[in-house]
Amino acid sequence: MKKLFLIIGAPGSGKTTDAELIAAKHNNITHYSTGDMFRAEVASGSQRGEIINTYISAGNIVPIDIAIETILTAIKNASTDVVIIDGYPRSIEQMVELDKYLTKENEVQLTNVIEVEVSEQVARDRVLGRSRGSDDNEEVFNNRMRVYTEPLVQIQEFYTKKDLLKKINGERTIEKIVTEMDEYIQSKI
């Protein structure tokens, strides 16, 4: 059975970098970023990529059916038994749909949800300072932050009730954050 770890956090929280560094240290962990998966689909020029682009270029959430198809395909095709996905879920609907899927799924177990906590100011400074693409500007950041924070309390409550939520302070050095997250993941596998 594959063990799934979800990492959530504001835009610029460092969740993708943290997950990449952990996966790079271990040959039994595969990391996927929903953002990277979506950007790769857009870059491929596919019809699905064009649809995804209309959403991410405005800072909006990709429709649930497209997101779930992309994510579930990735988990099942992973070459390792431990999979880390960052940037998911980003809405109540995504969380509920994923939970429904996992309830019926025998191959994948949600082991934990890790939230990388940063203030809005730290997130803003990081995102606007990196300019990875057209989605890294003030207006889109503000929308992405709103999209992230609106469902956050309900997402936290949902996973806390299932005893699956772990919060990590994302405003420390990357070494400290990655060490804490890695030790936590290793303790669960």
VENDAPE-V641905 format. One record per backbone hydrogen bond with DSSP energy under -1.0 kcal/mol. NH is the residue of the N-H (numbers start at 0). CO is the residue of the C=O. Records with the same first field share a line. If there is no record, write none. Layout:
BEGIN
NH=CO + CO
END
This chain:
BEGIN
1=106
2=80
3=108
4=82
5=111
6=84
7=113
12=9
17=13
18=14
19=15
20=16
21=17
22=18
23=19
29=81
31=83
33=85
36=32
37=33
38=34
39=35
40=36
41=37
42=38
43=39
44=41
49=45
50=46
51=47
52=48
53=49
55=51
56=52
59=54
66=62
67=63
68=64
69=65
70=66
71=67
72=68
73=69
74=70
75=71
76=72
77=74
81=27
82=2
83=29
84=4
85=31
86=6
94=90
95=91
96=92
97=93
98=94
99=95
100=96
101=97
102=98
103=99
108=1
110=3
111=3
112=163
113=5
114=165
115=7
116=167
122=118
123=119
124=120
125=121
126=122
127=123
129=126
130=126
135=132
140=136
141=137
142=138
143=139
144=140
145=141
146=142
147=143
148=144
149=145
154=150
155=151
156=152
157=153
158=154
159=155
160=156
161=157
162=159
163=158
165=112
167=114
169=116
176=172
177=173
178=174
179=175
180=176
181=177
182=178
183=179
184=180
185=181
186=182
187=184
END
